[in-house]
Amino acid sequence: MSKVGQNFDEIKARIKKTAKHWDTDASNIELIAVSKKQPQDRIQDALEYGHRLFGENRVQEAMERWDGDDGFLKKYPDTKLHLIGPLQTNKVKQAVSVFNSIEAIDSEKLALAIKDECEKQDKEIECLVQVNTGEEEQKAGVSPKDLPNFLKFCEGIELSISGLMCIPPVDEPAGLHFAFLKELADRHGLKKLSMGMSSDFEQAVPLNPTYLRIGSALFGERPID
């Protein structure tokens, strides 16, 4: 088994152990393997291991890696792709064409563009709203206080929102932000939660997240440009 495959087994074991400790069900948790800027051979190892859910931060990189004549989707068409990074409206057409889920919806303009493009392409994609739980000025996401109105806007344009995503501040306990995100999701009747990365996923597991976004713990550190 490849080193990447061994890492997958180790991460799954840690999730299972943490879930057992907190008496939660790990079977519903899905791993998003964050493949951004990772070498192709590591992604190939993950695919050969049998993994089929990946996350990318940039539309262009995802198109080059997954789409087209030489893309991984040709050989592994059952693969699901999540866009977990910020999305500009001029990239929405490409994003809707290649991704199964867009996790970082955070503005009315973007929501409208996604809705329009989904109709044009006759495609349904999973949509999550990114919440700026730490209310950091430099970080994308809808502020918690603006979330109710934003969800109402999405409902008004008939853009179905499945859940919420967050990236906690690096200098604050991640578990507090995960708990806050779950509280917001429960308050608005949203079932899906995307939270937890390589450094803090074990703090998310007790809250029954839908997705854990894990990169370096699976693939190793990204090569320096």
C-alpha positions as MATLAB code, in Angstrom:
seq = 'MSKVGQNFDEIKARIKKTAKHWDTDASNIELIAVSKKQPQDRIQDALEYGHRLFGENRVQEAMERWDGDDGFLKKYPDTKLHLIGPLQTNKVKQAVSVFNSIEAIDSEKLALAIKDECEKQDKEIECLVQVNTGEEEQKAGVSPKDLPNFLKFCEGIELSISGLMCIPPVDEPAGLHFAFLKELADRHGLKKLSMGMSSDFEQAVPLNPTYLRIGSALFGERPID';
ca = [
       0.000    0.000    0.000;
       1.199    3.511   -0.798;
       2.071    6.048    1.897;
      -1.071    7.964    0.944;
      -3.153    4.824    1.426;
      -1.581    4.268    4.837;
      -2.439    7.854    5.763;
      -6.064    7.299    4.788;
      -6.235    4.226    7.023;
      -4.665    6.142    9.924;
      -7.023    9.122    9.614;
     -10.059    6.838    9.399;
      -8.896    4.996   12.518;
      -8.511    8.291   14.400;
     -11.993    9.383   13.345;
     -13.460    6.085   14.469;
     -11.628    6.227   17.805;
     -12.731    9.798   18.489;
     -16.314    9.034   17.542;
     -16.370    6.008   19.829;
     -15.009    8.091   22.717;
     -17.791   10.667   22.245;
     -20.434    8.062   21.446;
     -21.135    9.474   17.992;
     -21.617    7.732   14.665;
     -18.568    7.999   12.417;
     -20.208    6.099    9.575;
     -21.916    9.238    8.286;
     -18.730   11.328    8.151;
     -17.201   11.782    4.695;
     -13.572   12.664    4.061;
     -12.934   15.373    1.507;
      -9.354   14.777    0.377;
      -8.029   18.280   -0.266;
      -5.929   17.868   -3.375;
      -5.077   21.511   -4.075;
      -1.466   21.981   -5.233;
      -0.665   18.321   -4.565;
       1.438   16.334   -7.056;
      -0.487   14.172   -9.478;
       1.114   10.947   -8.248;
      -0.284   11.479   -4.737;
      -3.774   12.016   -6.144;
      -3.326    8.887   -8.226;
      -2.402    6.962   -5.072;
      -5.596    8.163   -3.381;
      -7.697    7.146   -6.363;
      -6.054    3.722   -6.517;
      -6.717    3.377   -2.789;
     -10.387    3.766   -3.684;
     -11.130    7.294   -2.512;
     -13.600    9.261   -4.631;
     -14.264   12.579   -2.859;
     -11.841   15.451   -3.376;
     -11.711   19.158   -2.624;
     -10.096   21.896   -4.679;
      -9.580   25.556   -3.872;
      -9.275   26.959   -7.362;
     -11.444   26.374  -10.385;
      -8.630   26.521  -12.912;
      -6.480   23.998  -11.072;
      -9.468   21.673  -10.747;
     -10.236   21.915  -14.472;
      -6.647   21.082  -15.361;
      -6.396   18.166  -12.936;
      -9.802   16.564  -13.280;
     -11.446   17.693  -16.517;
     -10.388   17.364  -20.125;
      -8.930   14.506  -22.125;
      -6.159   13.734  -19.623;
      -8.110   14.512  -16.459;
      -8.654   11.993  -13.702;
     -12.417   12.070  -14.273;
     -11.964   10.176  -17.537;
     -10.615    7.142  -15.684;
     -12.523    7.670  -12.432;
     -15.917    9.091  -13.491;
     -17.531    8.276  -10.136;
     -15.332   10.854   -8.399;
     -17.086   13.738   -6.626;
     -15.509   17.190   -6.443;
     -16.119   19.967   -3.915;
     -15.042   23.564   -4.407;
     -13.883   24.600   -0.952;
     -12.162   27.867   -1.811;
     -13.560   31.299   -2.717;
     -15.365   31.587   -6.033;
     -15.468   34.640   -8.289;
     -18.594   35.154  -10.339;
     -16.628   35.055  -13.615;
     -15.633   31.456  -12.794;
     -19.140   30.224  -11.949;
     -19.787   28.659  -15.366;
     -16.692   26.474  -15.101;
     -17.320   25.709  -11.443;
     -20.849   24.472  -12.032;
     -19.663   22.326  -14.929;
     -17.003   20.421  -12.979;
     -17.963   20.499   -9.286;
     -20.638   18.527   -7.476;
     -20.660   20.885   -4.500;
     -19.775   24.536   -3.891;
     -19.037   25.113   -0.211;
     -18.039   28.768   -0.061;
     -21.161   30.685   -1.090;
     -21.020   34.007    0.720;
     -22.717   36.756   -1.290;
     -26.030   37.464   -2.993;
     -24.234   38.139   -6.282;
     -22.531   34.753   -6.160;
     -25.714   32.950   -5.132;
     -27.585   34.486   -8.078;
     -24.834   33.575  -10.519;
     -24.780   29.957   -9.309;
     -28.556   29.683   -9.522;
     -28.589   31.065  -13.072;
     -25.762   28.819  -14.231;
     -27.304   25.690  -12.728;
     -30.458   26.434  -14.727;
     -28.473   27.014  -17.923;
     -26.577   23.744  -17.504;
     -29.620   21.875  -16.165;
     -27.509   20.644  -13.287;
     -28.171   20.328   -9.587;
     -25.238   20.888   -7.255;
     -24.961   20.872   -3.495;
     -24.608   24.360   -2.052;
     -23.173   25.302    1.335;
     -22.852   28.753    2.843;
     -19.501   29.713    4.303;
     -19.955   31.370    7.679;
     -17.271   33.671    9.044;
     -17.725   32.427   12.601;
     -14.813   34.499   13.884;
     -15.999   37.618   12.064;
     -12.480   38.150   10.736;
     -12.198   41.094    8.370;
      -9.691   39.367    6.085;
     -11.692   36.151    5.753;
     -14.531   35.329    3.382;
     -17.912   34.191    4.602;
     -21.261   35.485    5.751;
     -21.249   36.932    9.252;
     -23.432   35.055   11.748;
     -25.708   38.064   12.211;
     -26.299   38.311    8.452;
     -26.905   34.586    7.972;
     -30.712   34.614    8.488;
     -31.251   37.269    5.821;
     -28.814   35.603    3.451;
     -30.587   32.267    3.761;
     -33.906   34.026    3.125;
     -32.420   35.561   -0.019;
     -31.271   32.142   -1.249;
     -34.711   30.738   -0.535;
     -36.259   33.612   -2.457;
     -34.259   32.853   -5.597;
     -34.891   29.125   -5.090;
     -31.236   28.241   -4.543;
     -31.327   25.217   -2.264;
     -28.822   25.469    0.611;
     -27.847   22.118    2.136;
     -25.654   23.276    4.997;
     -22.873   25.441    6.375;
     -19.079   25.535    6.231;
     -16.515   27.367    8.353;
     -12.785   27.912    8.755;
     -12.059   28.866   12.392;
      -9.534   31.567   13.332;
      -6.076   30.046   13.719;
      -5.563   31.549   17.181;
      -8.839   30.400   18.753;
     -10.095   26.958   19.868;
     -11.561   25.355   16.760;
     -14.072   23.329   18.752;
     -15.916   26.456   19.875;
     -16.415   27.547   16.275;
     -17.512   24.078   15.200;
     -20.098   24.026   17.991;
     -21.283   27.490   16.975;
     -21.617   26.406   13.335;
     -23.676   23.383   14.359;
     -25.894   25.618   16.498;
     -26.489   27.912   13.505;
     -27.245   24.956   11.238;
     -29.693   23.461   13.720;
     -31.388   26.834   14.172;
     -32.037   27.082   10.432;
     -32.866   23.446    9.791;
     -29.721   22.739    7.771;
     -28.392   19.210    7.989;
     -24.941   19.330    6.401;
     -21.798   20.640    8.097;
     -18.352   20.997    6.549;
     -15.796   21.622    9.284;
     -12.500   20.270   10.484;
      -9.140   20.112    8.717;
      -5.875   18.238    9.209;
      -4.968   20.102   12.385;
      -8.341   20.080   14.132;
     -10.666   17.431   12.652;
     -10.805   15.468   15.903;
     -12.500   18.488   17.501;
     -15.196   18.371   14.817;
     -15.958   14.639   14.997;
     -18.054   14.787   18.227;
     -20.467   17.184   16.476;
     -21.310   14.750   13.654;
     -19.996   16.770   10.715;
     -20.981   15.707    7.225;
     -17.580   16.528    5.760;
     -14.025   16.767    7.060;
     -11.677   18.629    4.707;
      -8.285   16.962    5.109;
      -5.232   17.628    2.966;
      -1.721   17.475    4.378;
      -2.532   14.701    6.856;
      -3.427   12.525    3.868;
      -1.046   13.696    1.177;
       1.843   15.218    3.093;
       2.966   18.806    2.879;
       2.493   20.529   -0.448;
       5.680   21.115   -2.457;
       7.042   24.642   -2.235;
       6.474   26.582   -5.459;
];
